[in-house]
Amino acid sequence: MNGEYIKQFAVAAIIIFLAVGSVGCSSKRKPLVPLPLVDPGATSQAVSWTTQGTQAYQGKQFDEAKQYFEQALGAAPESGQAHYNYALALNALGEAAKARQHFLDAANLAPGDKVIWDSPALAPYGDPETKTRSKDRPYGTKRPTFGGMPRQR
């Protein structure tokens, strides 16, 4: 009888260990955050618009963020970070086709920027050398519904 309790205790301990281990080891996806302009040619006005756009984006005011990032992009059109930030705002607003082009422009303009290249926002669009997306759905700010597809508005 004593052996039966030990066996049950061992099984329960293993189940608890696995449950706690899987919860503790699970990693949440990092939230997407706009990037500061680090290009030497970026004007102070472009940096200011980027800062304002970042604040709006983090406040989930995506229309306002899009406007600021668009102004920053106009002032620094060769900045990978400016294209990336603008693409984040477009993507959050559901403008996936425009966002795709700016994500790819960002990757092409900032070939050594690991934040841009490793971004989960860029991953659905595949290799910048290809013209087609690698997945059916872009990375978004909405939680998926049953079946893993984005919610319909």
Residue, then its C-alpha position, 0 to 999 in steps of 0.5 A: m500500500n505504501g508503494e502505491y502512494i509513492k507511485q501516485f505522489a511521483v506521478a503528481a509531482i511530475i505533472i506539477f513540474l511539467a505544468v509549472g515548467s511550461v508556464g514559466c518557460s513560455s515566452k510572450r511575443k514582444p510588443l512592436v515598438p517604433l524605432p528612433l531615427v538614428d540616421p545621421g541625415a535625419t533632421s531634428q524635425a523628423v526626430s521630433w515627428t518620430t517621437q510624437g508618432t511613437q507616443a501616439y502609437q503607444g497610446k493606440q492612436f494609430d491614425e495620429a501616429k500614421q500622420y506623424f510617421e508620414q511627416a517623418l518619412g517625408a523629412a527622412p525618405e532614406s531612413g529605414q527606421a522611418h519606413y518601419n515606423y510608418a509601416l507599423a502604423l499602417n499595419a495597425l490600421g489594417e492597410a497591409a498592402k501599403a505596410r508591406q511595401h514600407f516594411l520591405d523598404a525599411a529592410n532594404l534601407a537598413p540591411g544591418d538593423k537586426v531590430i527591423w530584420d528580426s521584427p515579427a512585423l516583417a516576418p509575414y512578408g518574407d524575403p524582400e527579394t520576393k514580391t509575394r508574402s510568405k503567409d496569408r495574414p500580416y502581423g497585427t495588433k488584434r488578437p486572433t479568433f478561433g481558427g487563428m485568423p484575424r477578427q473581421r471588423 
